[in-house]
Amino acid sequence: MYKILSLIDCAYIPKMSTLKKYIGVIVFFSFSGCAYCQTLNEEKDFYIWFDEMAGIENANLYEGTVHVQKYATLDGEHKFYKTFNYLNGHIVYNGEAYFNIDMKYDIYEDEILLALRSSSRVMMLQLIKERIKEFVIDERRFIGMENESSTTFGFYEALMETSFFTFLKKHKKIRYPSKKNILFHRFVIKNEYYLNYKQRNYNIRNKKDIIKIFPQYKTSLNKFSMESLRKTDKDEYLLKLLDVVHNNLQSEKTL
């Protein structure tokens, strides 16, 4: 059994139906010294093991590569969204929606990882990210889109969606060597914000950036001055500023 697993660890895992076409070959090389009946039993065990992990109803979702942790950390440091543990959510993958999925969002590498569970072990499966249209994790919605500047595909949290614009948050973590031990790593949050307006993405860091996009609302925006909120909850601070913009845009539309 473990010899079979060693052949697919860190390698591409195709869809369930495709994978099973190759099992006979894998089993043959792994157990060429065993009796024919034993080989058949091992092959059957592998089918049962993989079906148990993925689940028949979600078979088309479990497609990608087995993820291996590359960085050792200390003191609860991790590279994931909110927690090292799996969070429940749902995902739209290859045009199909899947619900009640245990997943992790690797912020550092910008990848989605699913839990492959069996009675004896848990592995992390890294999905093919370009096939992910959107996902919800911990009741937060993320959409997959291409970065205009780097032409790379990534995930952005949709903080605010209106008929005029969409406000996005790019969750990021930067990796540093640990000061306590150079063999370990620290991950520091370095989030970014973007406003998609009239088919353009603008980097938003503060109120001034919003005023540059909407100079006609400078007076209204400057009336909002909650510096304490900016320091304690930047998401909420920027959302309140964009509420001002949205209300002005809405008022102009109704005139």
C-alpha positions, 0 to 999 in steps of 0.5 A: 500500500505505501509503495503505491502512495510513494509513486504519486506523492508530489505528482499530478493527480488526474481526475478520478476516472483517469487515475483509475486507468493507470492504477494497474500499471502503478500496482504492477511496478509496485508489487511485481514480486508479489503473487497475482492474487495479492496484487489484485487485493492491493489494487482493490485496496487502493481504489477503496482508499482513494474513493474514501478520501475524495468521495464519489460525489466530489470526484471531479473536484479532486484534481491537482498535485499533492502539496508538501510543506516546504517551510518549517515555522515556530511559535504558531507561524503559518502561511495560511488564511486565518489559521493553520487548520482546515476551514469549511467552505464551497468552491466553483471549480471547472464550472461546477459548484462543490459545497461543504469542502474542507480547505486551506487558502495558502496566502503565501503561494496563493493556492487552494488546498483540499483535505484528502482524508482516509482512516489512516492519514490526511494529505493536502491536494493543491488544486489547479488554480486557473480552474477556480472561478470563486470560493468561499472560506470562513464565510468570505468570498474570493474570486479568481482573476488575472493580475493586469500587471503581472498577467498571473492568475490569483485570488482576491477577496470581494469586500464590496461589489456594487453596480459601479465598482468592485473593491478587492483585497489581496491577502498576502504574506511575506516570508522571512528567516526566523530570528530565533533559528535560521532554519525556520521561517516567519510569515508576515501579513502584507495585504493590498487593496484594489478598486475595479472601476470602469474596467481598470484596477487601481491600487488603494492604500489610503484616502488620497488614492480614492480621491485621485480616482474620484476628485469630484467627491473630495469634499465629501470624502474629507468630511470622513476622518476616522484615523483611529479606525484606519489604524485598527481596522483598515478594511472597515475604514476603506469600506466606509470611504467607498460607501461615500463614493457609492452614495454620491454615484448613486445620487448622480444616477438618479438625477 
